[in-house]
């Protein structure tokens, strides 16, 4: 029995001394728990908390401004105002906003007199890659509109003003057919009498003598139109299919796999003496590392090209890039960025096992933060901000921009610039540390 306890104590001691192993046994599961717990807690308490929307008020009336303020004050939205329709749509197309809420001209007039003329109209321009979230936007806006109409009908003064305004418009509108005008005039006159008697009815309701008002919610005197914000590709706009939206995430995992493989190969060559034999040969050390970097670059480009070729040639996928030129730029920049990640990963552990675990932990965290596992829209605001440090996010953004968002060169500059910076800095730091260890 003593031997059994001794062996157990020895193994526990070895685990504690093995810092990478201890990290993956205790710390890394905690990171997973915190990551998904933060996401799910935010979704359960506020399913649509902080949805980023753009607001474009084309009506500029008192009613439209009040409705825009209502959206801005809501905890469900993170609103940003834009002056024109094109600016709002462009913010959604570039992925900065989930949807744009366009308050159409005549909204305030229609809100004040829903029984005459055109009803108040809203247009929702939605990002097709965020179907679930844009559906939440539509539902929440519908709720806000019903709330405003409910307030009108439960306020006798507002109800009378609204009905009388509508009645006056009907009487003065010569475009309405006489028979229709007569019907509307009679109906609105009776409704005016009802609105006048409403305070007495509400008093009776408060004493239990009133009638059930459950049918009031079936009235919907507004127009809500939902459209997809689509890219232009030298022709008519079209909706991206699901594979065009999902392929960038899949390609990102392929990039990470290649980078991890080359990073571990450098560790293996260092620990098994291959690098030492290469250094005593008539080959400059810099040439060895550059050769490794070039091989990694070519492999990443090859994998990305293969995956894109499958998406383009297989009819079931029908991936049609918006710009082949921008796609080529995205491929090159992503490859350079992850060559730098490869060099950093090659110096994170001194043994093969430690390097393997740490490399995949680092890449997995990058994927979690960068939208490779859970879409960024479902993350809490602080996590969406933290995602900017993940190269995976910028690789996915550049690929989306080239495949279906239709980014211009100016719009591609940010994600590609970040990837190039990560690649150059990562290669410089990783190669410096690697050579020092090899010399030791």
Buried (B, 14 or more C-beta within 10 A) or exposed (E): EEEEEEEEEEEEEEEEEBEBBEBBEEEBEEBEEEBEEBBEEBBEEEBBBBBBBBBBBBBEBEBBBEBBEBBBEBEBBBBBEBEEBEEBBBBBBBBEBBBBBBBBBBBBBBBBBBBBBBBBBBBBBBBBBBEEBBBBBBEBBBEBBBEBBBEBBEBBEBBBBBBBBBBEBBEEEEEBEEEEBEEBBEBBEEBBEEBEEBEEBEEEEEEEEEEEEEEEEEEEEBBBEBBBBBBEBEEEEEEBBEBBBBBBBBBBBBBBBBBBEBBBBBBBBBBEEBBEEBBEEEEEBEEBBEEBBEBBBEBBBBBBBEBBEBBBEEEEBEBBBBBEEBBBBBBBBBBBBBBBBBBBBBBBBEEBEBBBBBBBBBBBBBBBBBBBBBBBBBBBEEBBEBBEBBBBBBBBBBBBBBBBBBBEEEBBEBBBEBBBBBBBBBBEBBBEBBBEEBEE
